[in-house]
Structures are given as structure tokens and as C-alpha cells.
């Protein structure tokens, strides 16, 4: 058979010229488009590279890197952030080898380790050991995850559930009077760390609320259903910034006299409620996609309503909507930037502080470009992970 | 069977599902009412301690602040509600302009994503990946502070072909100034519009009657244009005189000047939303199965007819619902105007809030206004979905 195969016609052979002709210059119109697009790419790239390497003054980022990443978090307590990051690195490495597929996951792991090592040599003495440790833990996690059985999967799954509370508790501390983990007030939280914190709290708390709202909307109890519908539609109908303002200005009024909550917590409440309404709609989509036979089969087996929901319907529905959920969490991560408008010092809020320093007046482009880059890298990484997760869970293939 | 049913006496009321359901609802309703009442009570108490009560009468008070740009005749001696309306008009303006341009750019992007040209496809994909993973707020601030405010001073204005001036005080473009014949010309425009609408309706009616519909989308605008041109030429003098912007000392004279705030907000929203609209358009086009195209070609329709009569209507059905929600997103996202200092609904309301201290009333008003937009949109969506379904079979 193989000796019988004919060579494709000249234009389609895998030569550079053939490829160019087929894909870029197959008609006059396309040729013009190619030239125009090529010129646009060239001009954009040249302008960008020229700015990044010759015109921009990155000293403002180098000097303020700590502030941008960690805000005003006390230096003596920074080890807590490192510890949680190290745990995260281990979990990521482990998950990559368990759920990732073949070469891509290996490449991704190697890339992550390389980035960590590169960072370790770029930063100062104090962070180097931590970064090296993180790289080692990531590699170790990956090594341990190879050929892991079901038990290991469960451990990692639990690890992902337990990590957010550990992160928050570790960073916040417990006792106001010193002790083992002294309290670090939320007024000292800032930068990328606060952005992460708001995102994680938003995800963790909006998830159960959103699921409950979705179930309430499907419920046959009229009052419950109307309450859920009203909440969901009102929250989805207004911009996030109005919800954040409401949380900042009206929430303190709602509370009984004498009870106060701090500004970061108020923002967290606002973000959680906002995210819960959107999540509820996504979960509803998943619930509606489950065939009626599943409900009826659960009922026929004698399962009560809560049991059939918890054991039969929800696990299937949630699995269906994983990609949508990750997309929503990415949106949440990007939306947390709005807390800067109500005066918190997240990435965007910290940018204002940095720009107010007399030494770095007028460096708006550098600062905001760097912050955009941070948002971009993390959002992109999350969407990459979601595609992997989708593949390995076989969503849409069963 | 009937006997057995009779034998098992009806269950006691605490196990009767109907009673339980009712009870659950009553308890839930009571809990909601109780908490709602408690929160509201706390709020009224808190407000009383601050020496205020709820009410909207403060909206009649004089505002006393200036707004950089308004569409109505607002001044600092106008009332709060007039300021609110000025903000509302600005929000509507930004949304309308934004939606128009985002749609155009989005359709181009969506089609480019499906182009057979590798380079064009790559560019569109790269743009999409860049935009989708940026935070809109950060992008808007960067766009405003890093691009529009970094344009040169008026004295060193960049001049683009067509007499467009780019400065850090705004973008000035040539504009038409109405002359004394403008009012008569306006009548011509209205007549042209009426004619165009009548043509569309007539073509549709005729299309239903005969099964052959002429291209209303081509003829109606042509008719409007013809009436407009006739109106322009029939006047003794031109209804509009061209006003070119020019640098005069430290200011720009003439033309129409768009402030950096407006430009940054609108163009930022357009660039961001277009990426999402591009995805919607691409998905819509791809949703039309290849068999449809092949079948219509087999029936002898030309490729243009295939596009117009087969692909386009089906793609539109898939595109419209997500497109509407993108429009709504753009409208809601325009509230980020506060970050670039453009006086939209939210910015103005925030100013009123700070001046009058009426947080509860102002936040409620703003939320209700945005909610109104959303409700109108979802009513339209339901109407469209119902109509699209009817058309289907």
C-alpha cells in the first residue's frame, strides 16, 4: 500500500512555498489581507518591543515588587505566605501528574519548575530558599502523583478543599495578643495577595450559596422559588460596582448597633453574593441538562428528595458545568479589581499608591502594564487548567 | 386496590406532604420577613442616629457641582435629579456608541477567526486571548492614563489625515454646523426615514404574498439616502457647513471635541466587548451545519443567496441571545466610567451620594435604573426567542 501512494500535487507538498501559497496567497484578496495583516503584526510587535526594551523604565516595578505582590504585610510574617504557597506548589505538582495527560502535563510541570528556579535566581537572598523549596515540592508532588491510585486522588482532592481555609487562617492569624500566630489586620492585606484572597473567598463561599439558590429556583415551594428568582435576577441585573458600594455603605447600616465589620470583609460579602447569583444560573443550566430519567430512577429507588439531589443529580450536573464554572471563577478573579474603586489596596489599589511615590510620577504605563500582565498570566493559566480538567474528566464525552 | 387504599387511613398531618410543603414555605417566608424586617429596622435606627430619615425629597435640592460633559442643560445650580438625568443620558450615549462599534469590530473579529488566511486567523485569535484574560478595569485605567492622557499637548497636536487632531485634551474631528436651511433639511430626513420604513414593510408584505422578497436591506437605505441627497441639493444653501478643528493658541477651535474620558471609556469598552462578540459570532456561524450550505447549493442557490437565505437567518438565531447579553454587559460595564472620570450614571450618583449623604436612596435608585435596563432586555429576549421558535416550523 505504502509504495502505491502518490505525491500530492506540487502546490500542496509540504514545502514552505507550497504552504505559503495554500494558506496565505491562494487568491488576490487573500494576498492583500496577508500583506495588511503582516504589516499590522510587524508594526504592533515593533512598537511593543521597542517600548518594553528601550523606552519603559522598569525601576518602578523592581523597587515596589514586594508592595505590589504582598501589600503592607509585615515582613516578619511573610513566611506564612511562603508556607501556603509551598503547599499549593505541592498540590499543583501532584494534580498535574494525576489529572494531566502525557507529554503536555510533563512539559507544563517542567515549565513551572523552570519558572520558579529562574525566579529564585532573579530575586534576593531572602526569597531564594523559599522559591527553591517550592520548585522542589512541585517536582516531588509530580513524582509522587505518577501512577497514583484512587486513594492518592482522594487525598489530593481533600487537599484542594482544605487548602483555602488553611491559607486564610494562616495569613490572618489567631490571637490578638501575640502568641504563636499573631493577628495580621486586614488593613495590612494588599496587592496580589489580597486579589487572591478575595477570589478564593469568593469562590469558596459563593459555591454553596449558588448551589442552594439554583436548587431553590428549581424547587416546587412557591415562596422559596420566588425568593431565589428575585435575588438572582436583581443581582445579575446590576453592575458589580453598585453591589460593592452597597456592601461598603449599606451593610454597616443593616447590622445592629455596636457590631462593625471591616472594609475587606464587606467587599468579600459583596463579591460572594454577586458571584453566587451567577453561579446559581450556571448550576441551573447543569441541572436542566440532566435527563428526566435520572430524577425518576432516583425516585423509583426510594431516595428522598435531598438524597437523590446529593447523590444522583448534583454530582452529574456539577461535572457537566466544570468548564463554565472555571470560566466564571476567572471572571471573578478579574472582577475583584473593582474593590480598588471602593478604596481597598488590591493590585489596582496598590498601583495608585505606587504611582503616588514622588520618585515614580508618570510611570502609569509601566505599572498598569505590569498589573495587566499579572492578571493575564493567572487568567490564562486558569483557563489552561480548565481545558486539561475537561479532557481528563471526559466532560462532553459520556 | 381501592379497598387497600381506603384501609390505609390518610397519614397524620405531620407526615402529609402537602402540609409539610406549606409549612416549609410558611417558615421560610416568616424567616425572610423576620430578617428583612430586622435589617430594615437596624438601618432606620442607624439613620435616625445620624439624624436623617429615608425619602427622595432631597432630589429637589440644588446640586452645586459641575459635570464635565452633559447632554441636557445641566448647570451647577440645577437640582440633584437633573444631575442624575444627565448621568443617565451619558450612560445611554456611551452604551449606544459602544454597542454600535463593538458589534462592527466583533463581527470582523468573528469572521477573521474563521478566515482561510492563517495570518488573519492568528491575529484574531491572539487579540481574543489577549483581551479575554485582561481585567476590564485595569485595561480602562491603562487606556486612559497610559494612552489618552499621554497624547501630546494641544500646541504639539498630532494631526491625522482628514483634519483629526489628537491631543491630551481630547480628540477633535471635523463636524457639521447647522445653517439656516437645517430645519427644512431635517424634514427631508424624517420623510426619508418614513419612506425607508414603509419600503421595508411593503417588501416584507410582498415577500409573504409572492415568496420572492427584494433586498429590503439594500433598497431601504438607498431610498433614505436618495431623499437626503435630494433635500441637500434642493436647498438654496447647504444645510450644514463644515467646521474644521484647528489649534489656536492653547485651545482647539472648531470641530467636535471628544474628551479623553469619553474616548477612553468608549474605545476601551468597544475593544474589550468586541472580543466576546467575536466569539459569539464565530460560534453562530459554526453552528450552521455544513449540510445546509451544501443542500442550498444543490438546490441551485448562488453563494450569495445561500448566505442571505440559508446561513444568515440560522446563524442569527444562535447569535442574538448571547449577543444581547453582551450588549447588557457593556451597558453595565460602562459604570466603570468612575475609574476614568467620565460622568455617567454611577459617577454622578456617587457624587450626589457624597454631597447629600443619602447612600441608601442613591444606591437603590442606581440599582433600580440598571435593573430596568436588564428587565427590558430580558423582555426583548423572551419575545425574540418566542418569535424565533415560531419561525422555526
Interface residues (C-beta under 8 A of the other chain):
Chain A: X23 X24 X26 X30 X33 X34 X37 X38 X40 X41 X220 X221 X222 X223 X224 X227 X233 X234 X236 X237 X238 X239 X240 X241 X242 X245 X246 X249 X250 X252 X253 X254 X255 X256 X257 X330 X334 X335 X337 X338 X340 X341 X347 X348 X351 X364 X365 X368 X369 X371 X372 X375 X376 X379 X380 X383
Chain B: X21 X24 X25 X26 X28 X29 X32 X39 X42 X43 X45 X46 X47 X49 X115 X116 X117 X118 X119 X120 X123 X129 X130 X132 X133 X134 X135 X136 X137 X138 X139 X141 X142 X145 X146 X149 X150 X332 X333 X335 X336 X338 X339 X346 X350 X353 X359 X360 X363 X366 X367 X370 X371 X373 X374 X375
